Amino acid sequence: MSAPAIPVARAGQPVVRARPVDRFGGLVELWFRSHTALVYAFLYLPVFVVVLFAFNDTPRRVTDWQGFSLKWFEVALNDRVVHKAL
């Protein structure tokens, strides 16, 4: 058996070495992708819930869904404070 070849630099040529094996690259990428998905869910899910419940018909409880209505948008657009703010 012969010994493994040792890279030898010749005049004017760089030594080319084998790239190391990245064993955890896929795991790190999976971690970053899942973390990003959780952050986006944390940021956008409350906005989605508020927009969804803005169309609720019931005046008492937000979680008691009575039906689809645009009544609250009419109330907000006819309010003097909202007009002044706009």
Biotite code that builds the C-alpha atoms (Angstrom):
import biotite.structure as struc

atoms = struc.array([
    struc.Atom([0.000, 0.000, 0.000], chain_id="A", res_id=1, res_name="MET", atom_name="CA", element="C"),
    struc.Atom([1.157, 3.440, -0.789], chain_id="A", res_id=2, res_name="SER", atom_name="CA", element="C"),
    struc.Atom([0.820, 6.471, 1.438], chain_id="A", res_id=3, res_name="ALA", atom_name="CA", element="C"),
    struc.Atom([-1.871, 9.056, 0.611], chain_id="A", res_id=4, res_name="PRO", atom_name="CA", element="C"),
    struc.Atom([-0.758, 11.789, -1.735], chain_id="A", res_id=5, res_name="ALA", atom_name="CA", element="C"),
    struc.Atom([0.315, 14.992, -0.064], chain_id="A", res_id=6, res_name="ILE", atom_name="CA", element="C"),
    struc.Atom([-0.408, 18.131, -2.040], chain_id="A", res_id=7, res_name="PRO", atom_name="CA", element="C"),
    struc.Atom([2.812, 19.715, -3.176], chain_id="A", res_id=8, res_name="VAL", atom_name="CA", element="C"),
    struc.Atom([2.939, 23.291, -4.348], chain_id="A", res_id=9, res_name="ALA", atom_name="CA", element="C"),
    struc.Atom([4.866, 23.794, -7.505], chain_id="A", res_id=10, res_name="ARG", atom_name="CA", element="C"),
    struc.Atom([6.271, 27.105, -8.504], chain_id="A", res_id=11, res_name="ALA", atom_name="CA", element="C"),
    struc.Atom([3.423, 29.548, -9.219], chain_id="A", res_id=12, res_name="GLY", atom_name="CA", element="C"),
    struc.Atom([0.581, 27.046, -8.583], chain_id="A", res_id=13, res_name="GLN", atom_name="CA", element="C"),
    struc.Atom([-1.609, 27.104, -5.489], chain_id="A", res_id=14, res_name="PRO", atom_name="CA", element="C"),
    struc.Atom([-2.248, 23.975, -3.455], chain_id="A", res_id=15, res_name="VAL", atom_name="CA", element="C"),
    struc.Atom([-5.733, 22.613, -4.103], chain_id="A", res_id=16, res_name="VAL", atom_name="CA", element="C"),
    struc.Atom([-7.297, 20.995, -1.074], chain_id="A", res_id=17, res_name="ARG", atom_name="CA", element="C"),
    struc.Atom([-10.478, 18.970, -0.825], chain_id="A", res_id=18, res_name="ALA", atom_name="CA", element="C"),
    struc.Atom([-13.486, 20.822, 0.554], chain_id="A", res_id=19, res_name="ARG", atom_name="CA", element="C"),
    struc.Atom([-14.618, 19.644, 4.004], chain_id="A", res_id=20, res_name="PRO", atom_name="CA", element="C"),
    struc.Atom([-17.907, 17.776, 4.196], chain_id="A", res_id=21, res_name="VAL", atom_name="CA", element="C"),
    struc.Atom([-20.745, 19.923, 5.589], chain_id="A", res_id=22, res_name="ASP", atom_name="CA", element="C"),
    struc.Atom([-22.744, 17.514, 7.720], chain_id="A", res_id=23, res_name="ARG", atom_name="CA", element="C"),
    struc.Atom([-25.102, 20.012, 9.343], chain_id="A", res_id=24, res_name="PHE", atom_name="CA", element="C"),
    struc.Atom([-25.923, 22.297, 6.390], chain_id="A", res_id=25, res_name="GLY", atom_name="CA", element="C"),
    struc.Atom([-29.332, 20.763, 5.745], chain_id="A", res_id=26, res_name="GLY", atom_name="CA", element="C"),
    struc.Atom([-30.235, 20.850, 9.429], chain_id="A", res_id=27, res_name="LEU", atom_name="CA", element="C"),
    struc.Atom([-29.239, 24.494, 9.764], chain_id="A", res_id=28, res_name="VAL", atom_name="CA", element="C"),
    struc.Atom([-31.229, 25.408, 6.665], chain_id="A", res_id=29, res_name="GLU", atom_name="CA", element="C"),
    struc.Atom([-34.285, 23.585, 8.044], chain_id="A", res_id=30, res_name="LEU", atom_name="CA", element="C"),
    struc.Atom([-33.892, 25.454, 11.344], chain_id="A", res_id=31, res_name="TRP", atom_name="CA", element="C"),
    struc.Atom([-33.693, 28.836, 9.596], chain_id="A", res_id=32, res_name="PHE", atom_name="CA", element="C"),
    struc.Atom([-36.706, 28.097, 7.384], chain_id="A", res_id=33, res_name="ARG", atom_name="CA", element="C"),
    struc.Atom([-38.863, 26.913, 10.294], chain_id="A", res_id=34, res_name="SER", atom_name="CA", element="C"),
    struc.Atom([-37.792, 29.857, 12.445], chain_id="A", res_id=35, res_name="HIS", atom_name="CA", element="C"),
    struc.Atom([-38.669, 32.272, 9.639], chain_id="A", res_id=36, res_name="THR", atom_name="CA", element="C"),
    struc.Atom([-42.086, 30.652, 9.206], chain_id="A", res_id=37, res_name="ALA", atom_name="CA", element="C"),
    struc.Atom([-42.788, 30.965, 12.934], chain_id="A", res_id=38, res_name="LEU", atom_name="CA", element="C"),
    struc.Atom([-41.761, 34.628, 12.989], chain_id="A", res_id=39, res_name="VAL", atom_name="CA", element="C"),
    struc.Atom([-44.008, 35.435, 10.016], chain_id="A", res_id=40, res_name="TYR", atom_name="CA", element="C"),
    struc.Atom([-46.903, 33.562, 11.646], chain_id="A", res_id=41, res_name="ALA", atom_name="CA", element="C"),
    struc.Atom([-46.310, 35.476, 14.889], chain_id="A", res_id=42, res_name="PHE", atom_name="CA", element="C"),
    struc.Atom([-46.407, 38.793, 13.026], chain_id="A", res_id=43, res_name="LEU", atom_name="CA", element="C"),
    struc.Atom([-49.213, 38.223, 10.517], chain_id="A", res_id=44, res_name="TYR", atom_name="CA", element="C"),
    struc.Atom([-51.660, 35.936, 12.353], chain_id="A", res_id=45, res_name="LEU", atom_name="CA", element="C"),
    struc.Atom([-52.913, 38.675, 14.742], chain_id="A", res_id=46, res_name="PRO", atom_name="CA", element="C"),
    struc.Atom([-53.447, 41.019, 11.789], chain_id="A", res_id=47, res_name="VAL", atom_name="CA", element="C"),
    struc.Atom([-55.439, 38.325, 9.994], chain_id="A", res_id=48, res_name="PHE", atom_name="CA", element="C"),
    struc.Atom([-57.594, 37.708, 13.096], chain_id="A", res_id=49, res_name="VAL", atom_name="CA", element="C"),
    struc.Atom([-58.372, 41.423, 13.526], chain_id="A", res_id=50, res_name="VAL", atom_name="CA", element="C"),
    struc.Atom([-59.345, 41.771, 9.871], chain_id="A", res_id=51, res_name="VAL", atom_name="CA", element="C"),
    struc.Atom([-61.509, 38.651, 10.094], chain_id="A", res_id=52, res_name="LEU", atom_name="CA", element="C"),
    struc.Atom([-63.365, 39.847, 13.197], chain_id="A", res_id=53, res_name="PHE", atom_name="CA", element="C"),
    struc.Atom([-63.860, 43.327, 11.703], chain_id="A", res_id=54, res_name="ALA", atom_name="CA", element="C"),
    struc.Atom([-66.623, 41.783, 9.571], chain_id="A", res_id=55, res_name="PHE", atom_name="CA", element="C"),
    struc.Atom([-68.459, 40.269, 12.571], chain_id="A", res_id=56, res_name="ASN", atom_name="CA", element="C"),
    struc.Atom([-72.088, 41.347, 13.022], chain_id="A", res_id=57, res_name="ASP", atom_name="CA", element="C"),
    struc.Atom([-72.437, 41.051, 16.806], chain_id="A", res_id=58, res_name="THR", atom_name="CA", element="C"),
    struc.Atom([-71.904, 44.207, 18.921], chain_id="A", res_id=59, res_name="PRO", atom_name="CA", element="C"),
    struc.Atom([-71.171, 42.509, 22.260], chain_id="A", res_id=60, res_name="ARG", atom_name="CA", element="C"),
    struc.Atom([-68.478, 39.868, 21.890], chain_id="A", res_id=61, res_name="ARG", atom_name="CA", element="C"),
    struc.Atom([-65.871, 39.593, 19.236], chain_id="A", res_id=62, res_name="VAL", atom_name="CA", element="C"),
    struc.Atom([-65.664, 35.821, 19.504], chain_id="A", res_id=63, res_name="THR", atom_name="CA", element="C"),
    struc.Atom([-69.448, 35.312, 19.211], chain_id="A", res_id=64, res_name="ASP", atom_name="CA", element="C"),
    struc.Atom([-69.796, 35.159, 15.437], chain_id="A", res_id=65, res_name="TRP", atom_name="CA", element="C"),
    struc.Atom([-73.303, 36.157, 14.293], chain_id="A", res_id=66, res_name="GLN", atom_name="CA", element="C"),
    struc.Atom([-72.670, 36.703, 10.613], chain_id="A", res_id=67, res_name="GLY", atom_name="CA", element="C"),
    struc.Atom([-70.932, 38.777, 7.978], chain_id="A", res_id=68, res_name="PHE", atom_name="CA", element="C"),
    struc.Atom([-71.530, 42.542, 8.114], chain_id="A", res_id=69, res_name="SER", atom_name="CA", element="C"),
    struc.Atom([-70.004, 45.830, 6.985], chain_id="A", res_id=70, res_name="LEU", atom_name="CA", element="C"),
    struc.Atom([-71.806, 47.698, 9.781], chain_id="A", res_id=71, res_name="LYS", atom_name="CA", element="C"),
    struc.Atom([-68.654, 48.525, 11.750], chain_id="A", res_id=72, res_name="TRP", atom_name="CA", element="C"),
    struc.Atom([-66.991, 50.075, 8.733], chain_id="A", res_id=73, res_name="PHE", atom_name="CA", element="C"),
    struc.Atom([-70.025, 52.347, 8.313], chain_id="A", res_id=74, res_name="GLU", atom_name="CA", element="C"),
    struc.Atom([-69.864, 53.297, 11.999], chain_id="A", res_id=75, res_name="VAL", atom_name="CA", element="C"),
    struc.Atom([-66.154, 54.088, 11.744], chain_id="A", res_id=76, res_name="ALA", atom_name="CA", element="C"),
    struc.Atom([-66.495, 56.126, 8.550], chain_id="A", res_id=77, res_name="LEU", atom_name="CA", element="C"),
    struc.Atom([-69.379, 58.196, 9.982], chain_id="A", res_id=78, res_name="ASN", atom_name="CA", element="C"),
    struc.Atom([-67.486, 59.033, 13.191], chain_id="A", res_id=79, res_name="ASP", atom_name="CA", element="C"),
    struc.Atom([-66.348, 62.657, 13.566], chain_id="A", res_id=80, res_name="ARG", atom_name="CA", element="C"),
    struc.Atom([-63.107, 61.673, 15.293], chain_id="A", res_id=81, res_name="VAL", atom_name="CA", element="C"),
    struc.Atom([-62.185, 59.426, 12.372], chain_id="A", res_id=82, res_name="VAL", atom_name="CA", element="C"),
    struc.Atom([-63.022, 62.220, 9.894], chain_id="A", res_id=83, res_name="HIS", atom_name="CA", element="C"),
    struc.Atom([-60.834, 64.628, 11.826], chain_id="A", res_id=84, res_name="LYS", atom_name="CA", element="C"),
    struc.Atom([-57.985, 62.139, 11.965], chain_id="A", res_id=85, res_name="ALA", atom_name="CA", element="C"),
    struc.Atom([-58.185, 61.478, 8.233], chain_id="A", res_id=86, res_name="LEU", atom_name="CA", element="C"),
])
